[in-house]
Amino acid sequence: MKNLLIIFFLLLSLDLIAQNPFIGKWKCYQKELENGSTGEDVTFNGKPYSCNNFTIELNSDLSGIESELNLTFSYEFNDSLLRIGNRIYFVELIDREELIIRDYKPNASPLTIFRQKFKKVLESEAN
């Protein structure tokens, strides 16, 4: 009986990992200031800001890869906060197709807080 319980909990935990909506490759499609202004409306340091084809890949072992600098990182998700390396984001939305994160800087000016919207990259689109 004890072995059956262990097998049951092991299968349940594997199923939860497989259902984790974070796992996968995400492509940024919009970067905006917290008030909704986009790079077409406002510039940052004299340049329009955008996603520039930014992607992040989140793996089930809590590791990831970002496309900007081709860096690997560890990530952690607690409550509504997503920690990617040394950056912290507030998760506004997560489902199987979309991820919206906002810079988590409690004392920062709204003019420095960005929201990034990602769509999940399907395996057929990744190749």
C-alpha positions in Angstrom: 0.0 0.0 0.0 2.8 2.4 0.9 4.4 1.8 -2.5 1.2 2.5 -4.3 0.8 5.8 -2.5 4.4 6.7 -3.5 3.7 5.9 -7.1 0.5 7.8 -7.0 2.1 11.0 -5.7 5.0 10.6 -8.1 2.6 10.4 -11.1 0.6 13.3 -9.7 3.7 15.5 -9.4 4.9 14.6 -12.9 1.4 15.5 -14.2 1.5 18.9 -12.4 4.9 19.6 -14.0 3.6 18.8 -17.4 0.6 21.1 -16.9 2.8 24.0 -15.7 1.8 26.9 -18.0 5.2 28.6 -17.6 7.1 25.8 -19.3 7.9 26.5 -22.9 9.2 29.2 -25.2 7.7 32.7 -25.1 8.0 35.4 -27.7 7.4 39.1 -26.7 5.0 40.8 -29.0 4.5 44.1 -27.1 6.5 46.2 -24.6 4.8 49.2 -23.0 5.0 51.5 -20.1 2.7 50.7 -17.2 0.3 53.4 -18.5 0.0 51.6 -21.8 2.2 53.9 -23.9 4.2 51.9 -26.5 7.6 52.6 -28.1 5.8 54.3 -31.0 4.3 56.9 -28.5 7.3 57.5 -26.2 11.0 57.1 -26.5 13.3 55.8 -23.7 16.8 57.4 -23.7 16.1 58.8 -27.1 15.2 55.5 -28.7 11.7 53.9 -29.2 11.5 50.8 -27.0 10.2 47.5 -28.3 10.5 43.8 -27.8 13.0 43.4 -30.6 12.1 39.7 -31.1 12.9 39.0 -27.4 12.2 35.4 -26.4 12.5 33.5 -23.1 12.4 29.8 -22.7 11.4 28.3 -19.3 12.2 24.7 -18.6 10.7 22.3 -16.1 14.0 22.2 -14.1 13.6 25.9 -13.3 16.3 27.0 -15.8 15.8 29.2 -18.8 17.4 30.9 -21.7 16.8 34.5 -22.9 17.5 35.6 -26.5 18.8 39.1 -25.9 22.2 38.1 -24.6 21.7 34.4 -25.1 22.0 34.0 -21.3 20.9 31.0 -19.2 19.3 31.8 -15.9 17.4 30.2 -13.0 13.8 31.2 -12.4 11.5 31.0 -9.4 7.7 31.7 -9.2 6.2 32.6 -5.8 2.7 34.0 -5.4 2.6 36.5 -8.3 6.3 37.2 -8.5 8.5 35.7 -11.2 12.2 36.0 -10.5 14.4 35.5 -13.6 18.0 35.7 -12.6 18.4 38.9 -10.6 15.3 40.6 -12.1 11.8 40.4 -10.5 8.5 40.7 -12.4 4.9 40.8 -11.3 2.9 38.2 -13.3 -0.3 39.9 -14.4 -1.6 37.0 -16.6 -0.5 33.5 -17.2 -2.3 30.9 -19.2 -1.4 28.3 -21.8 -1.1 30.9 -24.6 -0.2 34.3 -23.1 2.1 35.6 -20.4 2.1 39.3 -19.2 4.8 40.4 -16.8 5.5 43.8 -15.4 8.7 45.1 -13.8 8.5 44.8 -10.0 10.0 48.0 -8.7 7.8 49.1 -5.7 9.4 52.5 -5.4 10.1 53.3 -9.0 8.6 56.0 -11.2 5.8 54.7 -13.5 8.0 56.0 -16.4 10.5 53.3 -15.7 8.1 50.3 -15.2 7.6 48.2 -18.3 5.0 45.6 -19.1 5.9 42.9 -21.5 3.3 40.7 -23.3 4.4 37.3 -24.6 2.7 34.6 -26.7 3.7 31.0 -26.3 5.7 29.7 -29.3 4.2 26.4 -30.5 6.7 23.6 -31.2 5.8 23.8 -34.9 6.7 27.5 -35.0 10.0 27.1 -33.1 11.8 25.3 -35.9 
